Amino acid sequence: MEYLTIRGFVLPKITLPNLSAKQMLFEREFAAAGGMLVAGYAGQREIELLVKAGFSPVEAIHIATQNGAEVLAQGDRIGSIAKGKQADLVVVVGDPSTNISDIRNVDLVFRKGIAYSSARLFGATKGLVGVQ
C-alpha cells in the first residue's frame, strides 16, 4: 500500500519531456564515460531519438548495429559490412549519415543474400496484416 501511495504522489509530477531529456543526457554521459550504449531492437525511431539526444547519425547507426553485435558477442559475424560477415543489409533512398530520417526510406532488404523489395512486400500484405 505504501508503494501505491508514493507512486500516486510521484508519477503525476514526472512529465515525459523532462524524463526524455534526462534519459538523453544520461545516454550521452554514459557513452562519453566509455560505456557501450546499444539500441534495443534498433527500430528506426530509436535511431532517430539517439540523434535527437546528441549523437551524430553515424554514431547512432553504429550504436544500433555494431554495438549491438558486440554485446551479443557476434561482432566478428554481424554488425558491420566486411568480407566474411553475414550480409544482411537495408538499402535506403537518401543519406542517413546526414539526414537520419532517411532510414525510413527503405528500398531493399537483403537477407541471406536475397533482395526483397519493400514496396512489393508491403503491397503483397496490404489488408492482411496490421491495423485495418
Contacts in CASP RR format, 6 or more apart in sequence:
PFRMAT RR
TARGET T0000
AUTHOR 0000-0000-0000
METHOD contacts of the structure
MODEL  1
MEYLTIRGFVLPKITLPNLSAKQMLFEREFAAAGGMLVAGYAGQREIELL
VKAGFSPVEAIHIATQNGAEVLAQGDRIGSIAKGKQADLVVVVGDPSTNI
SDIRNVDLVFRKGIAYSSARLFGATKGLVGVQ
23 53 0 8 1.000
24 49 0 8 1.000
24 52 0 8 1.000
24 53 0 8 1.000
24 54 0 8 1.000
25 53 0 8 1.000
27 37 0 8 1.000
27 50 0 8 1.000
27 53 0 8 1.000
27 55 0 8 1.000
28 53 0 8 1.000
28 54 0 8 1.000
28 55 0 8 1.000
30 37 0 8 1.000
31 37 0 8 1.000
31 55 0 8 1.000
31 63 0 8 1.000
36 67 0 8 1.000
36 70 0 8 1.000
36 71 0 8 1.000
37 50 0 8 1.000
37 63 0 8 1.000
37 67 0 8 1.000
38 63 0 8 1.000
38 64 0 8 1.000
38 67 0 8 1.000
38 68 0 8 1.000
38 71 0 8 1.000
39 46 0 8 1.000
39 47 0 8 1.000
39 50 0 8 1.000
39 63 0 8 1.000
39 64 0 8 1.000
39 67 0 8 1.000
39 68 0 8 1.000
40 46 0 8 1.000
42 64 0 8 1.000
42 65 0 8 1.000
42 68 0 8 1.000
43 64 0 8 1.000
44 103 0 8 1.000
44 104 0 8 1.000
46 64 0 8 1.000
47 60 0 8 1.000
47 61 0 8 1.000
47 63 0 8 1.000
47 64 0 8 1.000
47 100 0 8 1.000
47 103 0 8 1.000
48 60 0 8 1.000
48 100 0 8 1.000
48 101 0 8 1.000
48 103 0 8 1.000
50 59 0 8 1.000
50 60 0 8 1.000
50 63 0 8 1.000
50 64 0 8 1.000
51 57 0 8 1.000
51 60 0 8 1.000
51 100 0 8 1.000
55 63 0 8 1.000
57 96 0 8 1.000
57 97 0 8 1.000
57 98 0 8 1.000
57 99 0 8 1.000
57 100 0 8 1.000
58 97 0 8 1.000
60 100 0 8 1.000
61 96 0 8 1.000
61 97 0 8 1.000
61 103 0 8 1.000
65 79 0 8 1.000
65 80 0 8 1.000
66 75 0 8 1.000
66 79 0 8 1.000
66 80 0 8 1.000
68 79 0 8 1.000
69 75 0 8 1.000
69 77 0 8 1.000
69 78 0 8 1.000
69 79 0 8 1.000
69 80 0 8 1.000
76 85 0 8 1.000
77 85 0 8 1.000
77 86 0 8 1.000
78 85 0 8 1.000
78 86 0 8 1.000
78 88 0 8 1.000
79 85 0 8 1.000
81 87 0 8 1.000
81 89 0 8 1.000
86 112 0 8 1.000
87 110 0 8 1.000
87 113 0 8 1.000
88 109 0 8 1.000
88 110 0 8 1.000
88 111 0 8 1.000
88 112 0 8 1.000
88 113 0 8 1.000
89 109 0 8 1.000
89 110 0 8 1.000
90 103 0 8 1.000
90 106 0 8 1.000
90 108 0 8 1.000
90 109 0 8 1.000
90 110 0 8 1.000
91 106 0 8 1.000
91 107 0 8 1.000
91 108 0 8 1.000
91 109 0 8 1.000
91 110 0 8 1.000
92 102 0 8 1.000
92 103 0 8 1.000
92 104 0 8 1.000
92 105 0 8 1.000
92 106 0 8 1.000
92 107 0 8 1.000
93 102 0 8 1.000
93 105 0 8 1.000
93 107 0 8 1.000
94 102 0 8 1.000
94 105 0 8 1.000
95 102 0 8 1.000
96 102 0 8 1.000
96 103 0 8 1.000
106 118 0 8 1.000
107 117 0 8 1.000
107 118 0 8 1.000
107 119 0 8 1.000
108 115 0 8 1.000
108 116 0 8 1.000
108 117 0 8 1.000
108 118 0 8 1.000
109 115 0 8 1.000
109 116 0 8 1.000
109 118 0 8 1.000
109 121 0 8 1.000
110 116 0 8 1.000
END
